[in-house]
Amino acid sequence: MGGAAGYGNPAGRTQKKETKWANSMSANDGFENLSFEEAFRELEAVVGKLEEGGLTLEEALELFERGKALAAYCERKLDEAELRIEELSGQDEETLI
């Protein structure tokens, strides 16, 4: 038990990560003006840089956070598109009846 105290409080580290993540996911993220395709290309570039390596830990963490935010944005855009398709498909069925 005494040895674990030397490593700090894991819950405290998690809380810091959540706070930092929440800050990085603020208002517009700079993504709102990006199309799905633009955001996806940027996400691919982020993944490529992370796979190449040669980054400092801080650079890698920043890129990882950006990638997570881009992935979430792309997922939202896909969900919105899917919902719109479902709505349009429902309207088509109603007009056929």
N, C-alpha and C positions, 0 to 999 in steps of 0.2 A: 504494500500500500504506500509506503514512504517513497519508493522509487517512482511510482506513477506521478507523484506531485511534481517531480522535476520536469515532466513533459508538458506541464500546463493543463488547463482545463479544455478537453476536447469540445465540450459544449460551447465554451467561449469562442473557440476557433470557428465552429459551425455558425455561431451567431454572427461573427464578423463576416464570414463568407456570405451569409444570407443578406446582411446589410449591404455589403459591397455589390452583390448581385442585384439587389433591389435598386441600388443607385445606378447601376449600369443599365437597368431596364426602365429607366425613367421615361417620362412622357413620350416623345416621338422616336427615340433611339436613332434618329437620323435616317430611319428606314421608310417613313411614311411617304416619302417622295419617290421611293424606288419601286419599280415594277417587280413582280415575282421573279422574272428572268434576271433582272439586274441583281437582286438580293441573292438569288441562287448562284449566280456567277461569282459574287463576292464570297459566298460561303465556300464554294469550291476552291477559290484562291486561298482562303484561310486554312482550309484542310491541307492544301498542298504545302503551304509554308510550315505548318506543324509537322507534316510528314517528312519534310526535308531535314528538319532539325537545325542545329547550329544556333538556336535562340537562347537567350538568357531565360532563366526561370520566369522572371517578371514578364518578359515579352511573350513567352509561351502562354502564361496565364491570361494575359490581356487578349491574346488572339483566341484562346479557348473561350473566354467569356463573350467575345464578339461573335464567335461562331455559334455559341449556344443561343444568343439573342437573334442572330440571323436565321437559325434553324426554326426557332419559335415563330418568327415573323413569317417565314415561308409556310410553315404549317398552318398558321392563321389564314393566310391567303388561300391555301388549298381548301381549307374547311369552308371559307366563304364561297369559293367557286363551286364546291360540291353542293352546298345549301342552295345556291342560286340555280344550279342545274336541277335539283330536286323540285324546287318551286316552279321552274319553267315546265318541267315534265308533268307536274300536277296540273298546271294550267292547260297544257295541251290535252290531257285526258278529259278535263272538264269541258273543253270546247267540242270534243268529239261526241260527248253524250247528248 
